[in-house]
């Protein structure tokens, strides 16, 4: 009887059915739109994407809780999109880190690279679902808490300027390689924070890779550099 009561309490805790307001608080506690000031380089200008909205977006796709006599089930599915300005800041950080490593200022020799971020990653799906089936002398429990990123790539447009005139231009696309994440040991809050930390690293990596690829494209045309 004691184990049965404990199971009911545990199931109730798990099935409180995560809503958008509660989940948004987890995200907003971890990520900030205000970012550390980035270094200023005359040779590199990175413009954030033009978007129709600001702030993080959350949409409840599924929210259910069934506390029946022999069966408890729950499902909370939330579609999330991080603020593009916040994502762009992480991408820009990676690009400026790459600019420093690659000695961009010297390699451009007075020219200026202007990059417009056209599309950013940052969309993902949070899912918390499961069920408990109560039998006479036993119970069967199953559950899943996961975050799955939408495979949105980073898309950039760039122009190389010399004395204000465009001497080369093009587009660059970098794949988002972040994998789905399952929660096996953490609270929902810390699990979400782990995903967001990994996402920030991925966005920075994508920015760094994009600048490397742009330089390779430019240097393939000897007349541009």
N, C-alpha and C positions, 0 to 999 in steps of 0.2 A: 504493500500500500504506500509505503514511504517513497519507493522508487517511482510509483505511478504518479504521485503528487509532484515529485521533482520534475518528472517529464512534462507534466502539464505546465508548470511554471517556466521551464526551459522553452517549451514550444511557444508559450505566450510571448516570451521575450524575443524570440526569433521572428515571430509573426506579427509584430507590432505594425507591420506593413509600412515600410519606408515611404514617406511622401516627399514631394519635391522640395518643400520648405526645409525639412530636416536635412535632406541630402545636400541641398544648396549650401546650408551652413557648414557642412563638412568641407566642401570645395572652397568656399570663400575664406575659411580659416587658414587654408594652406597656400593659396595663390593670391598674389597681389598684382593689381594693374600697375601700381607704382613700382618701378624697377630701379635698380642701381644705375646711376648715370653711366652711359657708355662713352668710350673715348671718341673724340671728334677727329676725323681724318678728312683733309681736303680732297683726298683721292677717292673717297668712298662715301656715297650718300645712299641710304637705304630707306625707302618710303613704305610706311605701313599700308595695308590693303584698305581700299574704300569699301565700307560695309554699311548695310542698312540699319544695323543695331549695334549697341554697345552693351557690355555686361555679359555675364554667363547666361545661357539659356537652358531651361529644364522643362521637359514635357513628360507627364505621367502617361505611359502607354498601357499599363496594366496595374491594377491595385485590387487585390481580393484577399479575403481571409474567411475560411470556412471552419468554424468550430463545432463539428458534429459529434455525436456520441462516440462513434467508433473511428472517426476520421477527422483529422485537422489538416488543412491545406492552406498555403499562402503563396502569393506571387506579387512581387513589386518590380516593375520594369520601368526604368526612367531613361529617356533619351536626353543626352547632355551635349552641349556645345560650349567650349571655353571661349572667353572673350577674344576675338581676333587680335585686339591690341596687345593683350597679354602674350598671346602666342607669337606675334610678330616681334615682340621685345626679346623673346628667347631665340628666335631665328636670327635677329640682328646681332645678338651677343655672339652667336657662333660665327657669323660672318666677320665681325670685327676681330675675333680671336684668330680666325684664319688669315685676315689681312695682316695682322702683326707677324704671324709665323712665316707668311710668304713674302714679307717685305713689299707689300703692294705699292706703297708710296714710291719706292725706288723703281719698281718694275714698270709702273705706268709713266714714269718720266714726265710729270707735269700734266698728264691727261687726268680726266675724272671719270669714274665709273658710277653711274646712277642706276640703282636697282629698285624696281617697283614690285612689291609683293602682291601677286594677283590672287593667290589661293593658299590658305593655310590648313594644316591638320588641326585637330582639337575636338573632333566629334567622337563620342563613345556611348556605349549602352551599358547601364548598370542593371544587373538582374539579381534578385534575391527571391528564391522560390524553393518550396519543399513540401513535404507532407509527412504526417505521422498516422499510421494505421494501428489502432488498438485491438489486440486480440485478447482472448480470455487469460492466457498465461504469459503473453509476450507482446511485443510491439515491433513494428517495422518503421524505421525512420530513414528518410532520404532528404537531401537538401543541397542547394548550390547557391553560392554567392560569387558572381563573376563580373568583370568589366571587359568589354570587347570594343576595341577601337574601330571606328569606321576607316577603311583604308584610303584616306584622303592624302594625296601627295602635295608637296610644296611646289607651287608654280610661280616663277619669277619672269619678269621682262627686264632686260638691261640695255643701257645705251652707254657707249664710250664717247666722251666728249673731249674735243680739243679746241681750246679758245671758244667754247660755247657751241661749236658745230659738231653734229653727230658724225663720227667716223666709222662706227660699227654698232650693230645692235643684234638682238636675238632673244630667244626664250630658253629657260632652263627649268627642268622638272626633276625633282628628287623624290624617290619613293619613300613612303613611311613604312618602316620595318618593325614598328612596335607590335608585340604579340598580345593576344588575350591573356588575362591574368585571373587566376582562381584564388579565392580566399580559403586557406586551410588552417590558419592559426591566429589571425588578427581580428580586432574589432572592426566593424564596418567603417568607422572613421579612419583608423590607422591603415586599413586596407586601401581605402580611397586615396589617402595621402601617399602611400607607396606607389600607386599607379601614377599619380600626378608628378611625383619626383622623377619617375622613369620617363614620363612624357616630356618634362622640361629638358632632360638630357637628350632625348631623341630630337626635339625641335632644334636644340643648339647644334646637334650633329648634322642635321639636315641643312642648317644655315652654313656651317663650315664646308660641307661637301659641295653645296651649290656654288660658293665662291671659287673653290678649286676648279670646278668644272667650267665655270665662266672663263677663268684665266686660260684654261686649256683650249677652249674654243677661240678665244681672241688670239692666242699665240699660234694657232694653226694658220691664221691669216697674217703673214709677216707684215703686211702693209698697215695693220691696225695698231701695232705696238712699235 
